[in-house]
Amino acid sequence: MPKPKRKIFFDERWIGAHGIGRVAKEINSSISPEPLKLPFSPVSILDPILFFIKTCFLPSNAIVFSPGYNAPLFKVRPFIFIVHDLNHFDRAENSSFLKKLYYQIILKRACLFADKILTVSEFSKNRIIQWSGVESKKVVNISNGVDTNFNLDGKVDKPNSTYLLCVSNRKPHKNEDRLIAAFSKADIDHNIHLFLTGESNEQKQTLITNLKIEHRVKFTGRVAEADLPNLYKGALALVFPSLYEGFGLPVIEAMACGTPVLTSNTSSLPEITNDAALLVNPDSELEIKAGIEKIANSEVYRNELINKGLLQAKKYSWEEVMKKINYVLNKI
């Protein structure tokens, strides 16, 4: 008698506008799985227990797939998940006692019992192997894809000002304070503004006021994904000197839109940009300042980066990501 076809049960709670959410959305739409229908947030303290209980009642031919960091307390069905990076473990500013406890008690155990661990870069793959002690063959780099909406087509609705763009949030590892300080001191046309996605906060406003650049820095508020391509295309360059990224999707999205990129020479970013971006030391305000000056003051250099970036961005498609994921699913 032939074995019943595997059924994939997917934790759809991760789907959203954030980085992991966009990956989850693409995977969900491509493989059309069964929803797990779990309560609460996937980052709830009760989630490992509720996740485990839910898997106990799944059919015997189920494969459980989480596109994020959560996992059941024990494995009763084949299980795969995506560990995008070890940011909350590696970066002290993003960590806490409870987060480290979760990584040690839940995440590391899940790495050991998972059938496969998916991740998004060789940098993250190597960190996961080093940290968890699993064999190299257990961790699969599926990379990330760029939505086809990020392209050169269509009219660009530029605002009245020329701007450098930082697609970011207020998390410390995004290194915005150093970027804002470097921007304030950069020897560039003072009609060039700095746009940051998301809402400002009191700390950022105080910094900007102290640097006397209130008229040159703008926070765009929440940007819908459909509006992001236009924002990239209108920018003089993307400035993304993050201290730590498992992949760094804004970098490739900007390249696909024909926008030159300044980013960091750390974590996954040199790997995914592959000489198609201006790399700086994100711990050095002077290097970020010099990078802003180089990219803002030379149209020739920007055009060089644009051409390299367009070629690099073509290497990252959701079609290729899904081929890798389906290969893993078919092996289980």
SEMI-280502 format. One record per residue (C-alpha): residue in three letters; x, y, z. Coordinates in steps of 0.001 Angstrom, whole numbers, padded with zeros to 6 digits, always signed. Last residue first. Layout:
BEGIN
alaXYZ
...
END
This chain:
BEGIN
ile+011308+014367+004676
lys+013194+014610+001386
asn+010256+016193-000443
leu+010096+018978+002130
val+013808+019755+001695
tyr+013526+019890-002119
asn+010382+021998-001767
ile+012300+024512+000347
lys+015180+024738-002135
lys+012847+025194-005106
met+010876+027738-003071
val+013951+029914-002567
glu+014743+029770-006286
glu+011231+030928-007195
trp+011389+033563-004486
ser+014221+035184-006427
tyr+017676+036387-005407
lys+020451+036164-008022
lys+018837+038949-010063
ala+019676+041380-007240
gln+023398+041054-007995
leu+023016+042136-011629
leu+020941+045188-010686
gly+023417+046028-007940
lys+026441+046070-010218
asn+024749+048526-012588
ile+023478+050721-009740
leu+026871+050681-008009
glu+028623+052000-011120
asn+025880+054596-011575
arg+026419+055802-008012
tyr+030158+056073-008633
val+029640+058229-011717
glu+027080+060368-009876
ser+029694+061154-007254
asn+028936+063385-004262
ala+026270+061349-002488
ile+028038+057968-002646
lys+031461+059243-001618
glu+030156+061652+001024
ile+027895+059022+002594
gly+030827+056588+002667
ala+033092+059151+004332
lys+030448+059749+007026
ile+029949+055991+007540
glu+033716+055566+007820
leu+034002+058431+010329
glu+031110+057096+012434
ser+033016+053825+012752
asp+031217+050853+014291
pro+029371+050197+011010
asn+032678+049633+009173
val+031779+050537+005606
leu+030831+048647+002447
leu+029810+050441-000765
ala+027634+047955-002600
ala+027879+045511-005540
asp+031067+043813-004288
asn+029188+040611-003329
thr+026127+042258-001743
ile+024811+039066-000111
glu+028137+037946+001368
pro+029342+041418+002400
leu+026027+041872+004291
ser+025838+038566+006161
ser+027639+039720+009347
thr+029897+042767+008852
asn+031149+045105+006101
ser+028104+047316+006486
thr+025915+049054+003902
leu+025856+051796+001293
val+023611+050946-001636
pro+022879+052395-005068
thr+019206+052305-006127
gly+018199+050531-009349
cys+014992+049057-007897
ala+016518+045555-007694
met+019450+047055-005774
ala+017072+048604-003243
glu+015313+045266-002707
ile+018702+043562-002279
val+019795+045928+000499
pro+016332+046077+002085
leu+016467+042256+002582
gly+019413+042255+004993
phe+020308+038565+005420
gly+020974+037478+008994
glu+021831+041085+009738
tyr+024019+042680+012420
leu+025502+046135+013029
ser+023371+047808+010377
pro+024938+050507+008191
phe+021976+050709+005760
val+022128+053847+003614
leu+020028+053376+000470
ala+020952+055874-002236
leu+019694+058983-004057
ala+016218+057770-003191
gly+013176+057983-005474
lys+013489+054381-006610
tyr+013609+053074-003041
leu+010457+054969-002005
asn+008649+053816-005144
pro+009555+050208-004406
leu+008330+050560-000782
asp+004792+051702-001596
ala+003293+048218-002115
glu+004988+047066+001101
ala+003076+049732+003039
val+005345+052274+004710
arg+004816+052955+008425
gly+005853+056487+009298
thr+008128+058410+006933
phe+010563+059733+009527
lys+012259+062862+008169
val+015717+064314+008778
arg+016956+067536+007130
his+014890+070250+008877
glu+015575+068763+012333
ile+019348+068855+011628
lys+020565+070825+014647
leu+022703+067947+016022
asn+021053+068386+019425
thr+017635+068397+017738
ile+018390+065162+015852
leu+019572+063443+019038
thr+016526+064614+021004
gln+014202+063472+018213
lys+015847+060052+018155
gln+015444+059599+021920
glu+011821+060787+021858
asn+010751+058373+019167
ser+010358+058499+015394
glu+007878+056394+013465
gly+008769+054034+010651
thr+011036+054429+007638
leu+014003+056778+007825
phe+014512+059605+005321
leu+017753+061605+005343
his+017669+064872+003393
ile+019949+066331+000728
asn+019519+070116+000492
his+022603+070390+002665
asp+024756+069301-000288
ile+027375+066953+001125
asp+030308+067203+003547
ala+028961+064697+006047
lys+028690+065890+009658
ser+024919+065517+010135
phe+024915+062280+008112
ala+027544+060736+010397
ala+025446+061617+013478
ile+022291+060199+011879
leu+024098+056984+010875
arg+025649+056564+014336
asp+022247+056970+015955
glu+020628+054648+013389
asn+022793+051612+014156
lys+020130+049067+013149
his+021421+047025+016102
pro+019639+049411+018497
lys+016105+048638+017233
arg+014308+051798+016047
asn+013302+050436+012685
ser+014899+050372+009234
val+014696+051245+005599
cys+017266+054074+005548
leu+016910+056397+002556
leu+019122+059230+001318
tyr+017037+062079+000023
thr+016606+064752-002637
ser+013626+066911-001697
asn+010325+067805-003372
pro+009095+064218-003174
lys+009680+061828-006071
asp+006772+059915-007570
val+008675+057390-009668
lys+006845+056182-012764
gly+006853+052500-013519
asp+009405+049780-014085
leu+012886+049470-012605
asn+012053+046591-010273
phe+010906+045685-006759
asn+007381+044498-007530
thr+008964+041152-008520
asp+009382+040329-004828
val+012978+039718-003837
gly+013954+036327-002492
asn+015873+035092+000507
ser+018597+032477+001027
ile+017594+028790+001333
asn+020734+027971+003346
val+020140+024462+004662
val+021280+023304+008119
lys+021273+019551+008814
lys+024211+018896+006500
ser+026496+021008+008732
glu+025980+018767+011737
val+024400+020293+014839
gly+026501+021863+017609
ser+023934+024557+018413
trp+026202+027624+018444
gln+028760+026728+015764
ile+026185+025170+013445
ile+023807+028119+013896
arg+026637+030653+013356
asn+027786+028901+010178
lys+024282+028860+008730
ser+023714+032500+009662
phe+026811+033625+007740
glu+026010+031264+004884
ser+022717+033095+004505
val+018947+032657+004915
thr+018314+029728+007243
leu+016493+026409+007229
ile+016935+023847+009979
lys+016037+020299+008975
asp+014556+017271+010732
ala+014391+019286+013942
phe+015432+017472+017154
leu+018786+019200+017775
cys+017785+022622+016453
ala+014629+022420+018576
arg+016755+021758+021675
lys+018815+024867+020862
leu+015686+026961+020371
ile+013761+025892+023464
ile+016071+025749+026497
gln+019158+027719+025365
tyr+017500+030231+023053
tyr+014573+030723+025426
leu+016931+031324+028357
lys+018883+033827+026296
lys+015640+035659+025508
leu+014574+035598+029164
phe+017906+037016+030402
ser+017840+039747+027775
ser+019178+040318+024281
asn+018826+042992+021637
glu+021543+045286+023023
ala+023740+042265+023774
arg+023804+041172+020133
asp+024707+037518+019547
phe+021759+035854+021267
his+018874+038005+020054
asn+020551+038284+016636
leu+021047+034550+016164
asp+019888+034568+012544
his+016973+033595+010286
val+016265+030314+012073
ile+013652+028804+009783
phe+011800+025712+010924
ile+011394+022045+010139
phe+009504+019357+012064
pro+008528+015756+011430
arg+005835+014930+013997
val+005967+014262+017764
lys+008785+016686+018636
phe+008851+018141+022130
leu+008561+021740+023400
pro+007132+022780+020057
ala+009099+025360+018078
asn+009290+029102+017570
tyr+012036+030901+015682
gly+010133+031720+012516
pro+008887+030144+009281
ser+007474+027207+011285
phe+006749+023984+009401
val+005171+020832+010870
ile+005035+017846+008507
ala+001906+015751+008941
asn+001406+012150+007744
ser+000423+010918+011217
pro-002433+013418+011415
leu-002082+016347+013843
phe-003408+015972+017397
cys-000036+015752+019143
thr+001159+018739+017080
lys-001328+021019+018861
ile-000106+019960+022309
phe+003493+020742+021309
phe+002590+024191+019964
leu+000616+024934+023141
ile+003677+024032+025253
pro+006197+025925+023102
asp+003785+028916+022846
leu+003215+029565+026535
ile+005951+032223+026820
ser+004372+033966+023832
val+006693+034616+020861
pro+004412+032809+018414
ser+001615+035152+019552
phe-001618+033810+021029
pro-003575+030831+019710
leu-002427+028242+017149
lys-004310+027661+013923
leu-001765+025300+012310
pro-002790+026424+008836
glu-002718+023703+006131
pro-000198+024451+003403
ser-000538+026371+000123
ile+003125+025814-000908
ser+003716+029112-002734
ser+001329+031447-000889
asn+002564+030303+002520
ile+006214+030563+001523
glu+005802+034124+000246
lys+003818+035235+003299
ala+006319+033693+005713
val+009205+035551+004040
arg+007238+038807+004309
gly+006463+038155+007951
ile+010097+037364+008767
gly+011051+040845+007526
his+008089+042775+008967
ala+004804+043399+007118
gly+003043+040259+008356
ile+002813+036456+008226
trp+004330+034923+011389
arg+000974+033644+012617
glu+000798+031302+009590
asp+002509+028456+011431
phe+002339+025916+008599
phe+001017+022359+008579
ile+002310+020416+005576
lys+000457+017234+004699
arg+002555+014313+003429
lys+000991+012028+000877
pro-000190+008701+002288
lys+002288+005818+001866
pro+001466+003423-000958
met+000000+000000+000000
END
